[in-house]
């Protein structure tokens, strides 16, 4: 079982930037697609971005396309989410997740992710 730990959340002003990181421990996740999800107060958890097992393909929710960038460093066993031009509606708890199956490319459904971090709070003020 992969353990995932997010960091980098905090408070930012609208228009600002934050970078989230996710460190994996346990078995390697280098063969697994990874993703970021978020859950705002009173709302269901939603897909934000994902990256294929080899890092060649990235996928984004329409709401963050062009503002957020997902990346992975296999050597360091980490996943990152660079968030620019933040908006108040980006306020949420952000979760890192790993695919249930290895070697997949496009993974965006929450049910396809089997390992989750505990989440990190991102708050964007106006």
Secondary structure, 3 states (H helix, E strand, C coil): CCEEEEECCEEEECCCCEEEEEEEECCCCCCEEEEEEEECCCCCCEEEEEECCCCCCEEECCCCCCCEEEEEECCCCEEEEEECCCCHHHCEEEEEEEEEEECCCCCCCHHHEEEECCCEEEEEEC
